[in-house]
Amino acid sequence: MVVVGPTASGKTALAGALAARLSITVISADARQVYRGLDVGTAKPDVELRRRVPHLGLDLIAVGERYSAGRFAADAARWIDEVRGSGRTPVVVGGTGFYIRALGEGLFQEPELDPARRDALREWTDRLEPGALARWAGRLDPQFGGGGRQRGARAIEVALLTGHPLSHWQQVARDTGAIRPWYIQLTLPRDVLHRRIAERVDRMLAGGLVDEVRTVLAAGAAPDAPGLDAVGYREVIAAERGTLPREQVRDAIVIATRQYAKRQETWFRNQLSAASHQRSAAPAQVWRLDATLPVSDMADQVLARWRTVSTDG
């Protein structure tokens, strides 16, 4: 089970309801919750839930460190094996799309590339105009979907230096991936999501978000350190530095969170559709669940469906 959806859609609440019905361990796929000391602004599961339900993937690194999608996929694959070995059911829960994709599609193991040829090729791609770079990437990899200079250059580099397009190596990774994901995508109307986002922001501010930021900064973290560049933290930091009026912090966080949630929805809609249609022996299954339902009803529906999915698998 891989529970995904935009921020404030109810992923954590669903995990808690599932835990009352099934012996699960939650594997967090959230790029913000990996940071120690960032609890309020990342909406980490509360102490009671974490006491009741084992969670992995939380509090892994200090603010200022980086944690890649590839590292998450490797760690999560190990955690899944350990959870299964203990007799529990692993449930991946999170909204960081790159983490989800890295785990669900397997790790792309890059073949060894000649350093001198790679450096020469990078000098050439650096000189290309964006349009020309994208055209070259598309010629060398017909499945290249765009995404900026870095991705275009990457597609060209892999294709020319390995003899196979990047999409080929990604397909190999899918075929040897750590899991066969069953995606449970939480969906809800835009107005309901916006209301939940506003309520969450109010809870964060009432729950000590500003003090949390001050504590992290006082401990020596840079204002622009990885972790503090997330929605919520950057607005509070702007207020602390005097570049954002304090009375505007709440609305600024709400607006930025809405924008982030919209990007998440678009990403999951596109990526999960592609995953369900991928050319492999076992394409991913995607099930969309109405997140406006009572959480107990959602959990019952998930478990009923899960018995069918896991039996078929």
C-alpha positions in Angstrom: 0.0 0.0 0.0 1.3 3.4 -1.0 -1.0 6.2 0.3 -0.5 9.5 -1.6 -2.2 12.8 -2.0 -1.7 16.5 -1.5 -0.8 18.1 1.8 -3.8 18.2 4.2 -5.7 15.5 2.3 -5.8 13.1 5.4 -3.0 10.7 4.7 -1.8 10.5 8.3 -5.4 10.1 9.6 -6.0 7.2 7.2 -2.8 5.5 8.4 -4.0 5.8 12.0 -7.3 4.3 11.1 -5.7 1.4 9.2 -3.5 0.7 12.2 -6.6 0.1 14.3 -7.6 -2.7 11.8 -4.2 -4.1 10.7 -0.8 -4.5 12.1 1.1 -1.9 10.0 4.3 0.0 10.1 4.2 3.4 8.4 7.1 4.3 6.1 7.1 8.1 5.7 7.7 9.4 2.2 7.9 13.0 3.1 11.0 15.1 2.3 10.3 17.5 5.1 9.7 15.1 7.9 13.2 13.6 7.6 14.5 16.6 9.5 15.0 16.5 13.2 13.6 19.4 15.0 11.1 20.3 12.3 7.9 18.9 13.8 5.2 21.5 13.8 5.7 22.9 10.4 6.0 19.5 8.7 2.9 18.1 10.4 4.7 15.1 11.7 2.4 12.4 13.3 1.8 13.3 16.9 3.3 11.5 19.8 0.2 9.4 20.5 0.1 8.0 17.0 3.8 7.3 16.8 3.5 5.5 20.1 0.7 3.4 18.8 2.0 2.9 15.2 5.7 2.3 14.3 7.0 4.9 11.9 10.1 4.8 9.8 11.6 7.7 7.8 11.2 10.4 10.4 13.9 12.5 12.1 16.7 11.1 10.0 19.0 14.1 9.5 19.8 17.5 10.9 18.6 20.7 9.3 21.1 21.7 6.7 21.8 18.2 5.5 20.4 16.8 2.2 18.5 13.5 1.7 18.0 12.5 -1.9 15.2 10.5 -3.5 17.7 7.8 -4.3 18.8 7.5 -0.7 15.1 7.3 0.4 14.4 4.5 -2.1 17.4 2.5 -0.9 16.5 3.0 2.8 12.8 2.4 2.2 13.4 -0.9 0.3 15.4 -2.1 3.3 12.8 -1.0 5.8 10.1 -2.8 3.8 12.0 -6.0 3.9 12.5 -5.6 7.7 8.9 -4.8 8.3 7.7 -7.8 6.3 10.2 -10.0 8.2 8.7 -8.9 11.5 5.3 -10.0 10.4 3.8 -6.5 10.0 2.5 -4.9 6.9 4.4 -1.9 5.5 2.4 1.1 4.3 4.2 3.9 2.5 2.6 7.3 3.3 3.6 10.6 1.9 3.3 13.4 -0.6 6.8 13.8 -1.9 6.5 12.6 -5.5 10.1 12.0 -6.3 10.4 9.8 -3.2 7.4 7.8 -4.3 8.6 7.4 -7.8 12.1 6.4 -6.8 10.7 3.6 -4.6 7.9 2.5 -7.0 10.0 2.5 -10.1 13.2 1.1 -8.6 16.7 2.7 -8.5 18.3 3.7 -11.7 21.8 2.3 -11.5 23.9 4.4 -13.7 26.4 2.5 -15.9 30.0 3.6 -15.6 30.7 6.6 -17.7 34.0 7.8 -19.1 34.8 11.0 -17.0 36.7 12.8 -19.8 33.9 12.2 -22.4 31.3 13.2 -19.9 33.1 16.5 -19.1 33.5 17.3 -22.8 29.8 16.5 -23.4 28.7 18.8 -20.5 30.7 21.6 -21.9 28.8 21.2 -25.2 25.4 20.9 -23.6 26.1 24.0 -21.5 26.5 26.0 -24.7 23.2 24.9 -26.2 20.1 27.1 -26.1 17.2 25.7 -24.1 15.2 24.8 -27.2 18.1 23.1 -28.9 18.9 21.2 -25.7 15.3 19.9 -25.5 15.3 18.9 -29.2 18.5 16.9 -28.8 17.2 15.2 -25.7 13.9 14.3 -27.5 15.8 12.9 -30.5 18.0 10.7 -28.3 15.2 9.6 -26.0 11.7 9.7 -27.5 10.2 9.4 -24.0 12.0 12.5 -22.7 9.3 14.6 -21.1 11.1 17.9 -20.6 11.9 19.4 -17.2 14.6 22.0 -17.7 18.3 22.2 -18.6 19.6 19.7 -16.1 17.2 17.0 -17.1 17.8 17.6 -20.8 21.5 17.5 -20.4 21.2 14.3 -18.3 19.1 12.6 -21.1 21.7 13.5 -23.7 24.6 12.4 -21.6 23.2 9.0 -20.7 22.1 8.3 -24.2 25.3 9.2 -25.9 27.7 7.7 -23.3 25.8 4.4 -22.7 24.2 3.7 -26.1 20.8 3.5 -24.5 18.3 6.3 -23.7 17.6 7.2 -20.1 14.1 5.8 -20.4 15.6 2.4 -21.1 17.6 2.4 -17.9 14.6 3.6 -16.0 12.5 0.7 -17.4 15.2 -1.7 -16.3 15.0 -0.2 -12.8 11.2 -0.7 -12.8 11.5 -4.3 -13.8 13.8 -4.9 -10.9 12.2 -2.5 -8.4 11.9 -3.2 -4.7 8.1 -3.2 -4.6 4.9 -3.6 -6.7 3.0 -0.5 -5.5 -0.7 -0.3 -5.0 -1.3 3.4 -5.0 -4.2 4.8 -2.9 -4.6 8.3 -4.2 -6.6 10.6 -1.9 -8.7 13.1 -3.8 -11.1 15.8 -2.6 -12.7 19.0 -4.1 -10.6 22.1 -4.3 -12.7 24.1 -1.8 -12.5 21.3 0.8 -8.8 21.0 0.4 -8.4 24.8 0.7 -10.4 24.8 3.9 -8.3 22.0 5.4 -5.1 23.8 4.5 -6.2 26.9 6.2 -7.2 24.9 9.3 -3.8 23.2 9.3 -1.9 26.4 9.1 -3.9 27.8 12.0 -3.1 24.7 14.1 0.6 25.0 13.2 0.8 28.7 14.2 -1.1 28.0 17.4 1.0 24.9 18.0 4.3 26.8 18.1 5.6 27.1 14.5 7.3 30.5 15.2 9.0 29.2 18.3 10.1 26.1 16.4 11.8 28.3 13.8 13.5 30.5 16.4 14.8 27.4 18.2 16.3 25.9 15.0 17.9 29.2 14.0 19.3 29.7 17.6 20.9 26.3 17.3 23.0 27.6 14.4 21.0 26.6 11.3 21.3 29.1 8.4 18.0 30.8 7.4 18.2 29.3 3.9 19.4 25.8 5.0 17.9 22.7 3.5 14.8 22.0 5.5 14.0 25.6 6.3 13.3 26.4 2.6 10.0 24.5 2.9 6.6 26.2 2.9 5.7 27.6 6.3 9.3 27.9 7.5 10.4 30.3 4.8 7.4 32.7 5.5 8.1 32.7 9.3 11.8 33.3 8.6 10.9 36.2 6.3 8.9 37.7 9.1 11.7 37.2 11.6 14.1 39.0 9.2 11.6 41.8 8.7 11.0 41.2 5.0 7.4 40.0 5.5 4.9 41.8 7.9 4.0 39.5 10.8 0.3 40.0 10.2 0.7 38.6 6.7 2.5 35.4 7.7 -0.7 33.3 8.1 -2.1 34.2 4.7 1.2 33.9 3.0 1.6 30.3 4.3 -1.9 29.4 3.3 -1.4 30.7 -0.3 2.0 29.0 -0.6 0.5 25.7 0.7 -2.4 25.9 -1.8 0.1 26.3 -4.6 2.2 23.4 -3.3 -0.9 21.2 -3.0 -1.8 22.0 -6.6 1.6 21.0 -7.8 1.3 17.8 -5.9 -2.1 17.0 -7.4 -0.8 17.6 -10.9 2.3 15.5 -10.3 0.5 12.5 -8.9 -2.2 12.7 -11.6 0.4 12.6 -14.4 2.9 10.2 -12.8 0.4 7.7 -11.5 -1.3 7.6 -14.8 2.0 6.9 -16.5 2.8 4.2 -13.9 -0.4 2.4 -14.5 0.2 2.3 -18.2 3.9 1.5 -18.2 5.1 -1.3 -20.4 6.0 -4.0 -17.9 4.8 -7.3 -16.7 3.2 -5.8 -13.7 2.1 -2.1 -14.2 1.2 -0.2 -11.0 -2.3 -0.3 -9.8 -3.9 3.1 -8.9 -7.1 3.5 -6.8 -8.5 6.9 -6.2 -10.3 7.3 -2.9 -12.7 10.1 -1.9 -11.0 11.8 1.1 -14.1 13.6 2.2 -15.5 10.3 3.6 -15.2 9.6 7.3 -11.8 8.2 8.0 -13.2 5.0 9.4 -15.2 4.4 6.2 -12.0 5.1 4.1 -10.0 2.6 6.1 -12.7 -0.1 5.7 -12.8 0.5 2.0 -9.0 0.3 1.7 -8.8 -3.0 3.6 -11.6 -4.6 1.6 -9.9 -3.6 -1.6 -6.5 -4.5 -0.3 -7.6 -8.1 0.3 -8.5 -8.3 -3.3 -5.4 -6.6 -4.6 -3.0 -8.6 -2.5 -4.7 -11.9 -3.4 -4.5 -11.1 -7.1 -0.9 -10.1 -6.7 
